[in-house]
Amino acid sequence: MPRIVVVDYRDVLRDIRIDEASVPVGVARIARRYGYRPYMVMRYVEMLGFDGAVELLEAFERKPPPVVRCNTLRISSCDELRRGLEELGFSLEPLDWCPYCYRVVRAPQSPSLGATHQYFKGLYYVYRDAAPLLPPILLLPKRGEAVADVAAAPGGKATHLAQIMGNEGLLLANDKAMKRLGALIDNIVRMGVRIAVVTNFDARELPLVTKRRFSRVLLDAPCSAEGGIMFDPGRKTRTGIEDLARLAAREIEMLYASIELAESEGVVVYSTCSIAPEENEYVVTKVLSMRSDVVVEEVKPPIGAPGITKFHRLRFSEEVGKCVRTWPHVHGTEGFFVCVLRRVGRR
């Protein structure tokens, strides 16, 4: 199957390469203390300063509380859902920036959040923390629109989009990984989504296999998950610079293809659960340099900090300062990146 190819991974590697032998002794010592590859901690120091990097490393040692999203496609009263879960022994706090979401601050030994009758009835969706709520909220689809989620499994963001749309319009829920489609379909059915069409393509193939263009496109890209180290400590040592280069090359092509899927004046949201500039601001900067038909939108996120415009030897587009980052040590979530772009015309 043909797909969009616009970048060579070797060119990306030349751009982002870091000499691991150049890591300062003090930074290497901190990396050993927390169990990281030294180059990773050096990057954190460059972004946040030494004290900020240590605060980040400390935050990565603690898991934020899980979050439930009340599914208003299945239940009209989120207070009723909250009372039902509290009767089972859960303690919930409203999430102040999402009126239908709750932090789970205490849970009983049994049942788990994924084993209640409310869960099986599709009354809520469970997130490991609050950050994944941001991309659908910032994409903000309207009722009746045609929306594409091009890397949709397991379905948290796709079902959230359908909820915001009031189950009206068209939702393309696509994922490349056949083995993940089962979970995607299960969640679409469980959550009562009636507007979804599920497909199984590489996101880079989609503009070439359909002539349909969409009002809004979400790309929550497969990434290093460097923002979620608190959930998977193995990521402290798993990813090298070459791995980041391969990921960034794929993300550039996926974002390029996602913009191709958008109609004129259509909105594209690019997000990752990574704090790596190589996967975030670098990717957006490269795509902006390749296309004259896309701009970064100024948004007012409910939480977050601006994107960074310089890192190591790299200087990014000033436009990426309009993107949004969440930092574990600042916002109490996993590390996340969201950028809202608009296609302003045909190239």
Secondary structure as GFF3:
##gff-version 3
##sequence-region A 1 347
A	DSSP	alpha_helix	9	16	.	.	.	ID=ss1
A	DSSP	three_ten_helix	20	22	.	.	.	ID=ss2
A	DSSP	alpha_helix	25	34	.	.	.	ID=ss3
A	DSSP	alpha_helix	38	59	.	.	.	ID=ss4
A	DSSP	beta_strand	67	70	.	.	.	ID=ss5
A	DSSP	alpha_helix	78	87	.	.	.	ID=ss6
A	DSSP	beta_strand	91	94	.	.	.	ID=ss7
A	DSSP	beta_strand	101	106	.	.	.	ID=ss8
A	DSSP	three_ten_helix	113	115	.	.	.	ID=ss9
A	DSSP	alpha_helix	117	120	.	.	.	ID=ss10
A	DSSP	beta_strand	124	127	.	.	.	ID=ss11
A	DSSP	three_ten_helix	131	133	.	.	.	ID=ss12
A	DSSP	alpha_helix	134	139	.	.	.	ID=ss13
A	DSSP	beta_strand	146	149	.	.	.	ID=ss14
A	DSSP	alpha_helix	156	164	.	.	.	ID=ss15
A	DSSP	beta_strand	170	174	.	.	.	ID=ss16
A	DSSP	alpha_helix	178	190	.	.	.	ID=ss17
A	DSSP	beta_strand	196	199	.	.	.	ID=ss18
A	DSSP	alpha_helix	206	209	.	.	.	ID=ss19
A	DSSP	beta_strand	214	220	.	.	.	ID=ss20
A	DSSP	three_ten_helix	226	228	.	.	.	ID=ss21
A	DSSP	three_ten_helix	233	236	.	.	.	ID=ss22
A	DSSP	alpha_helix	241	261	.	.	.	ID=ss23
A	DSSP	beta_strand	262	272	.	.	.	ID=ss24
A	DSSP	three_ten_helix	277	279	.	.	.	ID=ss25
A	DSSP	alpha_helix	281	290	.	.	.	ID=ss26
A	DSSP	beta_strand	294	296	.	.	.	ID=ss27
A	DSSP	beta_strand	305	306	.	.	.	ID=ss28
A	DSSP	beta_strand	310	311	.	.	.	ID=ss29
A	DSSP	beta_strand	314	315	.	.	.	ID=ss30
A	DSSP	three_ten_helix	318	322	.	.	.	ID=ss31
A	DSSP	beta_strand	324	326	.	.	.	ID=ss32
A	DSSP	alpha_helix	328	331	.	.	.	ID=ss33
A	DSSP	beta_strand	336	343	.	.	.	ID=ss34
###
